[in-house]
Amino acid sequence: MTEMHRPLLAIEHLSIGFPNERDGTMHPVVRDSSFVVNRNEVVGLVGESGSGKTQTAMSVLRLTKPPGQVLHGRILLDGDDILQMNDIQLRQVRGNRAAMIFQSPRTSLNPLMTIGNQVGRIYTRQRGMKKKDAGDATLEMLRRVGIAGPARVAASYPHQLSGGMAQRVMIAMMLACDPELLIADEPTTGLDVTIQAQIFELIQEIQQETHMALLLITHDLGVIAEVCQRVVVMQLGRIVEIAPVDTLFADPVHPYTRRLVGSILRPDLEVLPAAARGNDFPPVVLEVGGDRYQAVSVDSWRSVNVGRPEMVEVAPGHQVLAHAVDAPSEAVA
Amino acid sequence: MSAEPILAVDNLEQRFKTPGGLVYAVNGVTFQVAAGESVGLVGESGSGKSTIAKSIVRLGEPTGGSIVYRGQDITHLGDNQMRSLRSKLQMVFQDPTLSLNPRLSVRQTLSEPLRLHKIANGKADLDAHLNRLMDLVNLERNLLDRRPGQLSGGQRQRVGIARAIATEPDFIVLDEPTSSLDMSIRISIIELLRNLQQEMGLAYLFISHDLSTVRYLCSRVIVLYLGTIVEEGTVEEIFSAPKHPYTQALLSAVPIPDPALRSSRNRIVLPGETPHLTHPIVGCPLADRCPYVEPSHREGRIPMVSVGPGDHRVACLLYQDGSGAGATAPDASEAA
């Protein structure tokens, strides 16, 4: 692959495990997951609690908390495997080529340092600026993320800020790093809807301006629909569907994705969601290149006699987790 | 609303003493709920919606105004007097993990109100009631002997709902009952609440920041900002033709789960954030953030005016002439 076409981030066959409390064996929370994020692309990683979406995101910056560990796979940032890097190389990546913002901005900030010092430190340490210049750059950056009184905020401590303001500060710190890839893990969860709108407006504005790639982790399909170009859907540690955003909403294939999309309540229309009409979402049989596959929800695998699941491409850029079925007549039953 | 309301809240006020001084959480809120009606109380943090909910079920004592339930003033009832009313006036809480006793089995949790309010007499009757409750909330009867820790989040909230309906209430305050649940679980709980309302003729006061759920579950909506009502109307009126600049901004901020509509969205972003109210409201509570504010809006008390044929009313001086189409009034269709 040439450098131009190489994806910025490529996650290949990633598995992450946590030791079982009883016998210490590794229990996988992410299993055999692969997807890419291209330059200047906004990709949504959607799933419910326990889907493994946050663990996947954390592993990209090697932030998996012990005793959890990556069991298998590669995480390539512009071709370099993050999992093989030494500490010096890793430091080059974190907060430089790739940055992350979290769900609870206030707990991600150092409670004992003023905002000005926390943002300024990025300029002095990572950019080698002098203290005076770093101070000026900090105020400029706070202004850029829409903070009206930057000097006042710079002199504040995290506990003195509202949740929305703290997230703006986190975004300012991220921007100061000028990363190629931003990972945002539920960046507006817990914020009011009008503040959420402000934060996403800011993130989108910055993305369009800097062309950084954005991996957005969320449980909110409304946010996905408004912000993302492509979507990766996870269920119980597995990627079950990858699709362009329009396809995902208009023509979801995997039973789990259909259930998610079928559970959507719309604020703008009075429509009864499919899931509320008592519909269930049975396994689907897919015909791909003459072969037959069955897409089964991960939680119902145990009750179905299945082969080894794999991602099957049902249309260009649209992949679904399914397993091959040999005898069509039996599989459909 | 034709018949006498089941609940009438009149000029409710709630102030809290905090280390930072007095906080004005609820500032003269007046509304009614009719029997069998489902009313949504929406607003963001600091709107006072949870404080109002707590006042109604007497988990907090208001500092002013009155709450009348079925003609009886319950504003300052003592615990003993309130106990008999609690069977009729129930509440479902946001987080079933916190509101259920982790050491009690489902059977114990549900038996308590049935015995306390003398609804079930004798073991056979109790079992019959328990089975019926489990059926009503679509839980397998064999879950009766589980504890909350052995149930999923959705199952726990079903137990919370079963506990609320055990005493055959006619009014339930629902305080964000689905906000701690996953999407695919949420819809089934909302559907359950809808069915129960129809089967049992329940009236709901549904407290939520999730406007999509309100649209689905409620027939009428009250919009709060800084402890005051800024707009009220039917679901159709509020969602299709919001009048108050705050309602318009709030609705336009909700992400629409339809990528096809992305480019056609017209988002109204209010500058700033909801302030903490440490002084009494004078004039319009939104004045500091409203794009249409004029000096005269910062004085006196803003009255609710009618802006539609029904009960669609708004507290905004832009609609003061009564027509709902004042020269400077924002065009609601833009916000939708």
Interface residues (C-beta under 8 A of the other chain):
Chain A: E48 S49 A148 S162 G164 M165 D192 V193 T194 I195 Q196 A197 Q198 F200 E201 H219 D220 L221 G222 V223 I224 A225 E226 V245 D246 F249 A250 R259 L260 S263 I264 L265 R266 P267 D268 E270 P273 A275 A276
Chain B: E44 S45 D182 M183 S184 R186 I187 S188 I190 E191 H209 L211 S212 T213 R215 Y216 V235 F239 A249 L250 L251 S252 A253 V254 P255 I256 P257 D258 P259 A260 L261 R262 R265 R267 V269 L270 G272 E273 T274 A336
